[in-house]
Amino acid sequence: QVHLVGSGGGSVQAGGSLSLSCAAVGSVASFNAMGWYRQVPGKQRELVAAITTNGITNYADSVKGRFTISSDNAKNTVYLQMNSLKPEDTAVYYCNAGQGPHLGFPYFWGQGIQVTVSS
């Protein structure tokens, strides 16, 4: 079993920055990548960014150049630095641990973290 503990997020004005972090505890050998999804009401959850244990990254087109994902494998922790935030980045962000840069099955979810960007 894998337990993901996320932190960060909050509220900021457009153009500002926020960061998220997520630490994995438990059976960390069960996955080889971590990342973040986000979801707004009425829409499907979408992959924002992911990073594998060997450093391969994957970003949604909408966040390329603004968000940076990084990880500390020794701490089983992933970080998401979000810069130049836009109102459309407002969502609940979910940490995920899975397989490969697209966070495939089997995967695990953390609790949601609200990110709100005001115009």
VMD Tcl script that builds the backbone (N, CA, C; Angstrom):
set m [mol new atoms 357]
animate dup $m
set s [atomselect $m all]
$s set {name element resname resid chain x y z} {
  {N N GLN 1 A 0.835 -1.177 0.000}
  {CA C GLN 1 A 0.000 0.000 0.000}
  {C C GLN 1 A 0.878 1.237 0.000}
  {N N VAL 2 A 0.430 2.256 -0.705}
  {CA C VAL 2 A 1.159 3.518 -0.790}
  {C C VAL 2 A 0.256 4.626 -0.277}
  {N N HIS 3 A 0.817 5.467 0.579}
  {CA C HIS 3 A 0.098 6.612 1.101}
  {C C HIS 3 A 0.807 7.867 0.630}
  {N N LEU 4 A 0.053 8.763 -0.016}
  {CA C LEU 4 A 0.620 9.999 -0.554}
  {C C LEU 4 A 0.136 11.176 0.281}
  {N N VAL 5 A 1.079 11.973 0.762}
  {CA C VAL 5 A 0.746 13.112 1.615}
  {C C VAL 5 A 1.167 14.390 0.911}
  {N N GLY 6 A 0.187 15.172 0.504}
  {CA C GLY 6 A 0.457 16.391 -0.230}
  {C C GLY 6 A 0.354 17.619 0.651}
  {N N SER 7 A 1.008 18.689 0.197}
  {CA C SER 7 A 0.922 19.963 0.896}
  {C C SER 7 A 1.168 21.086 -0.095}
  {N N GLY 8 A 0.838 22.300 0.345}
  {CA C GLY 8 A 1.026 23.462 -0.508}
  {C C GLY 8 A -0.297 23.967 -1.032}
  {N N GLY 9 A -0.233 24.606 -2.194}
  {CA C GLY 9 A -1.439 25.152 -2.796}
  {C C GLY 9 A -1.854 26.435 -2.111}
  {N N GLY 10 A -3.115 26.803 -2.290}
  {CA C GLY 10 A -3.647 28.025 -1.700}
  {C C GLY 10 A -4.205 28.942 -2.756}
  {N N SER 11 A -4.185 30.233 -2.464}
  {CA C SER 11 A -4.766 31.232 -3.357}
  {C C SER 11 A -3.736 32.269 -3.730}
  {N N VAL 12 A -3.816 32.730 -4.974}
  {CA C VAL 12 A -2.868 33.726 -5.463}
  {C C VAL 12 A -3.525 34.489 -6.602}
  {N N GLN 13 A -3.021 35.664 -6.869}
  {CA C GLN 13 A -3.515 36.422 -8.012}
  {C C GLN 13 A -2.821 35.954 -9.284}
  {N N ALA 14 A -3.469 36.208 -10.387}
  {CA C ALA 14 A -2.896 35.833 -11.678}
  {C C ALA 14 A -1.495 36.419 -11.827}
  {N N GLY 15 A -0.608 35.587 -12.349}
  {CA C GLY 15 A 0.783 35.981 -12.490}
  {C C GLY 15 A 1.657 35.568 -11.331}
  {N N GLY 16 A 1.026 35.140 -10.267}
  {CA C GLY 16 A 1.771 34.737 -9.090}
  {C C GLY 16 A 2.254 33.299 -9.164}
  {N N SER 17 A 2.821 32.844 -8.052}
  {CA C SER 17 A 3.398 31.506 -7.978}
  {C C SER 17 A 2.895 30.766 -6.739}
  {N N LEU 18 A 2.796 29.478 -6.897}
  {CA C LEU 18 A 2.492 28.572 -5.788}
  {C C LEU 18 A 3.298 27.303 -5.988}
  {N N SER 19 A 3.420 26.530 -4.922}
  {CA C SER 19 A 4.120 25.256 -5.051}
  {C C SER 19 A 3.345 24.165 -4.329}
  {N N LEU 20 A 3.545 22.950 -4.807}
  {CA C LEU 20 A 2.960 21.756 -4.211}
  {C C LEU 20 A 4.067 20.756 -3.935}
  {N N SER 21 A 3.874 19.959 -2.904}
  {CA C SER 21 A 4.789 18.858 -2.664}
  {C C SER 21 A 3.987 17.635 -2.245}
  {N N CYS 22 A 4.560 16.475 -2.460}
  {CA C CYS 22 A 3.862 15.229 -2.143}
  {C C CYS 22 A 4.902 14.182 -1.770}
  {N N ALA 23 A 4.729 13.609 -0.609}
  {CA C ALA 23 A 5.634 12.574 -0.135}
  {C C ALA 23 A 4.921 11.229 -0.130}
  {N N ALA 24 A 5.621 10.212 -0.577}
  {CA C ALA 24 A 5.066 8.862 -0.604}
  {C C ALA 24 A 5.657 8.041 0.529}
  {N N VAL 25 A 4.782 7.322 1.194}
  {CA C VAL 25 A 5.225 6.394 2.232}
  {C C VAL 25 A 4.565 5.049 1.983}
  {N N GLY 26 A 5.246 4.001 2.429}
  {CA C GLY 26 A 4.705 2.668 2.229}
  {C C GLY 26 A 5.504 1.896 1.187}
  {N N SER 27 A 4.798 1.200 0.319}
  {CA C SER 27 A 5.429 0.323 -0.674}
  {C C SER 27 A 5.891 1.139 -1.884}
  {N N VAL 28 A 6.952 1.911 -1.686}
  {CA C VAL 28 A 7.406 2.841 -2.737}
  {C C VAL 28 A 7.958 2.120 -3.959}
  {N N ALA 29 A 8.287 0.821 -3.817}
  {CA C ALA 29 A 8.746 0.058 -4.977}
  {C C ALA 29 A 7.592 -0.269 -5.932}
  {N N SER 30 A 6.367 0.088 -5.535}
  {CA C SER 30 A 5.191 -0.213 -6.349}
  {C C SER 30 A 5.015 0.748 -7.520}
  {N N PHE 31 A 5.796 1.825 -7.553}
  {CA C PHE 31 A 5.643 2.784 -8.629}
  {C C PHE 31 A 7.021 3.278 -9.057}
  {N N ASN 32 A 7.091 3.852 -10.266}
  {CA C ASN 32 A 8.354 4.403 -10.734}
  {C C ASN 32 A 8.206 5.831 -11.245}
  {N N ALA 33 A 7.088 6.453 -10.910}
  {CA C ALA 33 A 6.872 7.840 -11.309}
  {C C ALA 33 A 5.877 8.483 -10.355}
  {N N MET 34 A 5.993 9.797 -10.242}
  {CA C MET 34 A 5.030 10.567 -9.444}
  {C C MET 34 A 4.664 11.816 -10.211}
  {N N GLY 35 A 3.529 12.374 -9.853}
  {CA C GLY 35 A 3.123 13.589 -10.548}
  {C C GLY 35 A 1.843 14.146 -9.983}
  {N N TRP 36 A 1.250 15.022 -10.790}
  {CA C TRP 36 A 0.047 15.732 -10.370}
  {C C TRP 36 A -1.007 15.722 -11.472}
  {N N TYR 37 A -2.235 15.502 -11.042}
  {CA C TYR 37 A -3.416 15.710 -11.874}
  {C C TYR 37 A -4.171 16.898 -11.300}
  {N N ARG 38 A -5.081 17.419 -12.081}
  {CA C ARG 38 A -5.981 18.445 -11.563}
  {C C ARG 38 A -7.378 18.229 -12.121}
  {N N GLN 39 A -8.355 18.747 -11.384}
  {CA C GLN 39 A -9.735 18.563 -11.789}
  {C C GLN 39 A -10.563 19.774 -11.378}
  {N N VAL 40 A -11.406 20.204 -12.313}
  {CA C VAL 40 A -12.389 21.247 -12.015}
  {C C VAL 40 A -13.762 20.610 -12.114}
  {N N PRO 41 A -14.739 21.148 -11.433}
  {CA C PRO 41 A -16.085 20.556 -11.453}
  {C C PRO 41 A -16.617 20.413 -12.870}
  {N N GLY 42 A -17.148 19.250 -13.158}
  {CA C GLY 42 A -17.745 19.006 -14.456}
  {C C GLY 42 A -16.785 18.575 -15.535}
  {N N LYS 43 A -15.505 18.498 -15.194}
  {CA C LYS 43 A -14.509 18.085 -16.186}
  {C C LYS 43 A -13.731 16.882 -15.701}
  {N N GLN 44 A -13.124 16.181 -16.650}
  {CA C GLN 44 A -12.304 15.034 -16.302}
  {C C GLN 44 A -11.008 15.477 -15.639}
  {N N ARG 45 A -10.512 14.602 -14.810}
  {CA C ARG 45 A -9.216 14.856 -14.204}
  {C C ARG 45 A -8.155 14.804 -15.304}
  {N N GLU 46 A -7.234 15.775 -15.319}
  {CA C GLU 46 A -6.210 15.812 -16.357}
  {C C GLU 46 A -4.815 15.776 -15.745}
  {N N LEU 47 A -3.925 15.128 -16.473}
  {CA C LEU 47 A -2.533 15.049 -16.041}
  {C C LEU 47 A -1.872 16.415 -16.247}
  {N N VAL 48 A -1.257 16.911 -15.207}
  {CA C VAL 48 A -0.557 18.199 -15.271}
  {C C VAL 48 A 0.926 17.988 -15.549}
  {N N ALA 49 A 1.554 17.167 -14.742}
  {CA C ALA 49 A 2.988 16.923 -14.896}
  {C C ALA 49 A 3.347 15.643 -14.167}
  {N N ALA 50 A 4.377 14.984 -14.667}
  {CA C ALA 50 A 4.848 13.758 -14.036}
  {C C ALA 50 A 6.352 13.664 -14.222}
  {N N ILE 51 A 6.981 12.915 -13.338}
  {CA C ILE 51 A 8.417 12.693 -13.431}
  {C C ILE 51 A 8.701 11.274 -12.991}
  {N N THR 52 A 9.551 10.590 -13.757}
  {CA C THR 52 A 9.912 9.231 -13.399}
  {C C THR 52 A 11.118 9.233 -12.462}
  {N N THR 53 A 11.406 8.098 -11.889}
  {CA C THR 53 A 12.530 8.016 -10.963}
  {C C THR 53 A 13.865 8.228 -11.665}
  {N N ASN 54 A 13.895 8.069 -12.992}
  {CA C ASN 54 A 15.139 8.361 -13.710}
  {C C ASN 54 A 15.096 9.714 -14.415}
  {N N GLY 55 A 14.150 10.556 -14.003}
  {CA C GLY 55 A 14.179 11.949 -14.417}
  {C C GLY 55 A 13.425 12.321 -15.682}
  {N N ILE 56 A 12.721 11.391 -16.276}
  {CA C ILE 56 A 11.932 11.730 -17.462}
  {C C ILE 56 A 10.693 12.509 -17.027}
  {N N THR 57 A 10.466 13.641 -17.675}
  {CA C THR 57 A 9.316 14.477 -17.311}
  {C C THR 57 A 8.268 14.504 -18.421}
  {N N ASN 58 A 7.067 14.803 -18.026}
  {CA C ASN 58 A 5.945 14.904 -18.956}
  {C C ASN 58 A 5.053 16.032 -18.474}
  {N N TYR 59 A 4.733 16.976 -19.347}
  {CA C TYR 59 A 3.910 18.119 -18.978}
  {C C TYR 59 A 2.711 18.244 -19.915}
  {N N ALA 60 A 1.615 18.701 -19.358}
  {CA C ALA 60 A 0.487 19.086 -20.199}
  {C C ALA 60 A 0.894 20.326 -20.993}
  {N N ASP 61 A 0.424 20.431 -22.217}
  {CA C ASP 61 A 0.777 21.574 -23.060}
  {C C ASP 61 A 0.401 22.896 -22.387}
  {N N SER 62 A -0.664 22.890 -21.635}
  {CA C SER 62 A -1.170 24.125 -21.031}
  {C C SER 62 A -0.271 24.673 -19.935}
  {N N VAL 63 A 0.666 23.865 -19.427}
  {CA C VAL 63 A 1.514 24.323 -18.324}
  {C C VAL 63 A 2.985 24.379 -18.710}
  {N N LYS 64 A 3.320 23.938 -19.907}
  {CA C LYS 64 A 4.732 23.946 -20.331}
  {C C LYS 64 A 5.283 25.366 -20.279}
  {N N GLY 65 A 6.484 25.492 -19.723}
  {CA C GLY 65 A 7.115 26.790 -19.611}
  {C C GLY 65 A 6.720 27.567 -18.374}
  {N N ARG 66 A 5.683 27.109 -17.683}
  {CA C ARG 66 A 5.231 27.802 -16.470}
  {C C ARG 66 A 5.389 26.935 -15.222}
  {N N PHE 67 A 5.167 25.646 -15.358}
  {CA C PHE 67 A 5.263 24.727 -14.228}
  {C C PHE 67 A 6.535 23.902 -14.357}
  {N N THR 68 A 7.127 23.580 -13.210}
  {CA C THR 68 A 8.307 22.725 -13.190}
  {C C THR 68 A 8.117 21.636 -12.145}
  {N N ILE 69 A 8.274 20.401 -12.586}
  {CA C ILE 69 A 8.179 19.274 -11.664}
  {C C ILE 69 A 9.583 18.783 -11.361}
  {N N SER 70 A 9.799 18.410 -10.114}
  {CA C SER 70 A 11.089 17.870 -9.692}
  {C C SER 70 A 10.825 16.840 -8.611}
  {N N SER 71 A 11.865 16.105 -8.284}
  {CA C SER 71 A 11.680 15.065 -7.277}
  {C C SER 71 A 12.950 14.845 -6.488}
  {N N ASP 72 A 12.780 14.283 -5.332}
  {CA C ASP 72 A 13.878 13.842 -4.480}
  {C C ASP 72 A 13.628 12.361 -4.231}
  {N N ASN 73 A 14.310 11.513 -4.975}
  {CA C ASN 73 A 14.048 10.080 -4.877}
  {C C ASN 73 A 14.363 9.526 -3.496}
  {N N ALA 74 A 15.367 10.089 -2.856}
  {CA C ALA 74 A 15.744 9.609 -1.520}
  {C C ALA 74 A 14.622 9.863 -0.512}
  {N N LYS 75 A 13.845 10.906 -0.752}
  {CA C LYS 75 A 12.738 11.237 0.138}
  {C C LYS 75 A 11.391 10.796 -0.422}
  {N N ASN 76 A 11.413 10.176 -1.612}
  {CA C ASN 76 A 10.164 9.755 -2.261}
  {C C ASN 76 A 9.170 10.905 -2.319}
  {N N THR 77 A 9.673 12.051 -2.709}
  {CA C THR 77 A 8.878 13.274 -2.713}
  {C C THR 77 A 8.944 13.938 -4.082}
  {N N VAL 78 A 7.813 14.446 -4.513}
  {CA C VAL 78 A 7.734 15.174 -5.775}
  {C C VAL 78 A 7.265 16.592 -5.479}
  {N N TYR 79 A 7.780 17.527 -6.272}
  {CA C TYR 79 A 7.474 18.939 -6.093}
  {C C TYR 79 A 6.936 19.507 -7.405}
  {N N LEU 80 A 6.025 20.447 -7.288}
  {CA C LEU 80 A 5.531 21.147 -8.467}
  {C C LEU 80 A 5.591 22.641 -8.201}
  {N N GLN 81 A 6.458 23.321 -8.933}
  {CA C GLN 81 A 6.561 24.772 -8.848}
  {C C GLN 81 A 5.699 25.358 -9.947}
  {N N MET 82 A 4.751 26.185 -9.566}
  {CA C MET 82 A 3.803 26.755 -10.521}
  {C C MET 82 A 4.001 28.267 -10.581}
  {N N ASN 83 A 4.480 28.733 -11.718}
  {CA C ASN 83 A 4.726 30.162 -11.931}
  {C C ASN 83 A 3.772 30.709 -12.993}
  {N N SER 84 A 3.693 31.998 -13.046}
  {CA C SER 84 A 2.836 32.679 -14.038}
  {C C SER 84 A 1.441 32.062 -14.066}
  {N N LEU 85 A 0.894 31.899 -12.895}
  {CA C LEU 85 A -0.399 31.221 -12.785}
  {C C LEU 85 A -1.513 32.024 -13.444}
  {N N LYS 86 A -2.460 31.297 -14.005}
  {CA C LYS 86 A -3.609 31.878 -14.691}
  {C C LYS 86 A -4.888 31.426 -13.995}
  {N N PRO 87 A -5.959 32.181 -14.139}
  {CA C PRO 87 A -7.230 31.754 -13.531}
  {C C PRO 87 A -7.645 30.348 -13.964}
  {N N GLU 88 A -7.314 29.972 -15.183}
  {CA C GLU 88 A -7.681 28.636 -15.665}
  {C C GLU 88 A -6.877 27.519 -15.015}
  {N N ASP 89 A -5.881 27.870 -14.215}
  {CA C ASP 89 A -5.150 26.858 -13.437}
  {C C ASP 89 A -5.892 26.516 -12.151}
  {N N THR 90 A -6.941 27.255 -11.847}
  {CA C THR 90 A -7.731 26.973 -10.658}
  {C C THR 90 A -8.338 25.581 -10.744}
  {N N ALA 91 A -8.070 24.772 -9.736}
  {CA C ALA 91 A -8.537 23.385 -9.732}
  {C C ALA 91 A -8.156 22.752 -8.407}
  {N N VAL 92 A -8.657 21.548 -8.212}
  {CA C VAL 92 A -8.154 20.707 -7.132}
  {C C VAL 92 A -7.055 19.839 -7.725}
  {N N TYR 93 A -5.899 19.884 -7.135}
  {CA C TYR 93 A -4.734 19.149 -7.623}
  {C C TYR 93 A -4.559 17.882 -6.792}
  {N N TYR 94 A -4.292 16.778 -7.484}
  {CA C TYR 94 A -4.150 15.475 -6.840}
  {C C TYR 94 A -2.768 14.902 -7.137}
  {N N CYS 95 A -2.071 14.504 -6.100}
  {CA C CYS 95 A -0.809 13.800 -6.269}
  {C C CYS 95 A -1.096 12.374 -6.713}
  {N N ASN 96 A -0.206 11.861 -7.557}
  {CA C ASN 96 A -0.382 10.505 -8.073}
  {C C ASN 96 A 0.966 9.820 -8.149}
  {N N ALA 97 A 0.985 8.544 -7.860}
  {CA C ALA 97 A 2.184 7.720 -8.044}
  {C C ALA 97 A 1.784 6.550 -8.927}
  {N N GLY 98 A 2.515 6.353 -10.021}
  {CA C GLY 98 A 2.142 5.305 -10.959}
  {C C GLY 98 A 3.327 4.807 -11.757}
  {N N GLN 99 A 3.031 4.387 -12.990}
  {CA C GLN 99 A 4.045 3.758 -13.836}
  {C C GLN 99 A 4.342 4.629 -15.050}
  {N N GLY 100 A 5.587 5.021 -15.195}
  {CA C GLY 100 A 5.999 5.743 -16.381}
  {C C GLY 100 A 5.563 7.190 -16.391}
  {N N PRO 101 A 6.014 7.933 -17.426}
  {CA C PRO 101 A 5.729 9.373 -17.480}
  {C C PRO 101 A 4.266 9.729 -17.687}
  {N N HIS 102 A 3.424 8.749 -17.962}
  {CA C HIS 102 A 1.989 9.006 -18.088}
  {C C HIS 102 A 1.220 8.461 -16.885}
  {N N LEU 103 A 1.950 8.067 -15.855}
  {CA C LEU 103 A 1.371 7.617 -14.584}
  {C C LEU 103 A 0.315 6.531 -14.795}
  {N N GLY 104 A 0.775 5.454 -15.435}
  {CA C GLY 104 A -0.133 4.357 -15.722}
  {C C GLY 104 A -0.417 3.477 -14.525}
  {N N PHE 105 A -1.350 2.546 -14.760}
  {CA C PHE 105 A -1.777 1.594 -13.736}
  {C C PHE 105 A -0.657 0.604 -13.429}
  {N N PRO 106 A -0.504 0.112 -12.221}
  {CA C PRO 106 A -1.279 0.508 -11.045}
  {C C PRO 106 A -0.799 1.841 -10.482}
  {N N TYR 107 A -1.740 2.614 -9.958}
  {CA C TYR 107 A -1.384 3.917 -9.441}
  {C C TYR 107 A -2.117 4.186 -8.136}
  {N N PHE 108 A -1.668 5.220 -7.486}
  {CA C PHE 108 A -2.175 5.580 -6.169}
  {C C PHE 108 A -2.457 7.075 -6.136}
  {N N TRP 109 A -3.438 7.466 -5.333}
  {CA C TRP 109 A -3.849 8.861 -5.264}
  {C C TRP 109 A -3.635 9.442 -3.884}
  {N N GLY 110 A -3.264 10.723 -3.870}
  {CA C GLY 110 A -3.236 11.475 -2.633}
  {C C GLY 110 A -4.521 12.275 -2.480}
  {N N GLN 111 A -4.597 13.030 -1.403}
  {CA C GLN 111 A -5.785 13.858 -1.185}
  {C C GLN 111 A -5.717 15.083 -2.093}
  {N N GLY 112 A -6.832 15.687 -2.369}
  {CA C GLY 112 A -6.863 16.861 -3.224}
  {C C GLY 112 A -6.388 18.108 -2.501}
  {N N ILE 113 A -5.743 18.979 -3.255}
  {CA C ILE 113 A -5.262 20.256 -2.729}
  {C C ILE 113 A -5.817 21.362 -3.614}
  {N N GLN 114 A -6.478 22.323 -3.004}
  {CA C GLN 114 A -7.089 23.400 -3.774}
  {C C GLN 114 A -6.052 24.436 -4.184}
  {N N VAL 115 A -6.093 24.801 -5.441}
  {CA C VAL 115 A -5.302 25.914 -5.974}
  {C C VAL 115 A -6.287 26.880 -6.619}
  {N N THR 116 A -6.257 28.114 -6.159}
  {CA C THR 116 A -7.178 29.121 -6.668}
  {C C THR 116 A -6.385 30.316 -7.182}
  {N N VAL 117 A -6.628 30.674 -8.429}
  {CA C VAL 117 A -5.952 31.813 -9.044}
  {C C VAL 117 A -7.010 32.832 -9.430}
  {N N SER 118 A -6.903 34.011 -8.861}
  {CA C SER 118 A -7.888 35.051 -9.130}
  {C C SER 118 A -7.358 36.031 -10.173}
  {N N SER 119 A -8.273 36.583 -10.920}
  {CA C SER 119 A -7.871 37.509 -11.993}
  {C C SER 119 A -7.765 38.936 -11.486}
}
mol reanalyze $m
mol bondsrecalc $m
mol representation Tube
mol addrep $m
